[in-house]
Amino acid sequence: MNKSGSRSLARLPQIEKLLQSGELTAWFSRLSRPLVARLTAETIEEVRATIQSGEDYPGIEAILQSVIERCREMARRRIHHLINATGVMLHTNLGRAPISKAAWRSAEAVNTGFSNLELDLQTGKRGKRRGIIPDLLSLLVGAQDALMVNNNAAAVFLILSALGKGREVIVSRGEQVQIGGGFRIPEILAQTGARMMEVGTTNITHLEDYTGALSSDTAMILIVHASNFRIRGFTARPEIRELAAALPEGVLLVVDQGSGTTTESIPGEQSVSHYLKSGAHLVSFSGDKVLGGPQAGFIVGKRDLIQELSRHPLNRVIRPGKTIYSLMEEALIARLNRDAEPPVEAVLKLSMEELRTRGESLLAELVPDSARLVESSVTTGGGSAPDECFPSLSIELQIRDKAQILLAELRRMDPPIIATIEDGRVLLNLATLLPEELPQVAAALKRLLTQKS
């Protein structure tokens, strides 16, 4: 390295000196001082490498701006509020169902102080982590008992591990599904130690297919929710009631209901209570989809089976903490009292007139002819009612920029706005926008479209 390069290296600022600048201290509350320090050190090391390769010293201001950009990118990776304009009500990537503000406020004291999560207040001794969720949920769906774990995948895994290990589990070939994240039913069965017995075909499975596969080694029949696809046309499968009536004593009928439909009426979905009334011994489902609570999984059904599952060692591994328990209790109480509509029902009840009013009020804030109202559709998403669509309206941006560029610019808003592309146009679906978000969306679009006009 020449003398010029050595002098440039000597001019590199100390990390502590940079961290004293107001531009970086502002990031401490969002990222922590140690993380900002690490990003600063990484930036300086990169500058050092460029100088050693023969480039000039960029100057302290350029180095500081590079650190700030790293901080900005790191902050964008945090989990934070965004606006769902996708038209998918329970978007898994966007956190599924929003938790009600009332439930959040009611659960605050439990989570900011101490609680009786595992304390029996009558005896003063250690208690079980149950709360009143089993009672509330059993009333909601008509079950003898209930158990909560951290998600529905965990619920299915627990059932198979505790009740199917080393034995046969009968599954229709049309239900050997893969859901998001690579959760495949055949692989899950293998991991739990259960042996899968395939019956029927992709589109047709008869009652006789199930009964013909029964043996002394059969632990259960598993009915799996087709969370993200639907087989239509020439199809057939037995009703749950038929299947339950045909099973010998000792063979369980387990249903992975998945979507968490309880009291709602959603096309293409059967409720948890329907399966229980039809004879299923156990039903599992999600708590953060149609039910509208935090992420959780539920198993409901026969009391003796629920108790056996609760005693299994795996249950301790997959049980939720106090935050989920407290929020779910509030959500279930509100549901039983009918204090608030579940998120999916609230969206499905939106009239086209109301959506049009929302859209026109938004358009009134924007540059003329920069956007227009168009017909579109909304879906439930989140592994519920696959391929079922419901009428909606969207704001279509009338800009000639590339659609992907516009999507990226919307994602950079504060809060980020998540939109979609259809036929090369950017759409913001009005049905999934929360009412309190409309002013934010109007202001963000006004800034964006004014710049583009």
Secondary structure, 3 states (H helix, E strand, C coil): CCHHHHHHHHCCCCHHHHHCCHHHHCCHHHHCHHHHHHHHHHHHHHHHHHHHCCCCCCCHHHHHHHHHHHHHHHHHCCCCCCEECCCECCCHHHCCCCCCHHHHHHCHHHHHCCCCCCECCCCCCECCCCCCHHHHHHHHHCCCEEEEECCHHHHHHHHHHHHCCCCEEEEEHHHCCEEHHHEEHHHHHHHHCCEEEEECCCCECCHHHHHHHCCCCEEEEEEECCCCCCCCCCCECCCHHHHHHHCCCCCEEEEEEECCCCCCCCCCCCCHHHHHHCCCCEEEEECCCCCCCCCCEEEEECHHHHHHHHHCHHHHHCCCCHHHHHHHHHHHHHHHHCCCCCHHHHHHCCCHHHHHHHHHHHHCCCCCCCEEEEEEEEECECCECCCCCEEEEEEEECCCCCHHHHHHHHHCCCCCEECEEECCEEEEECCCCCHHHHHHHHHHHHHHHHHHC
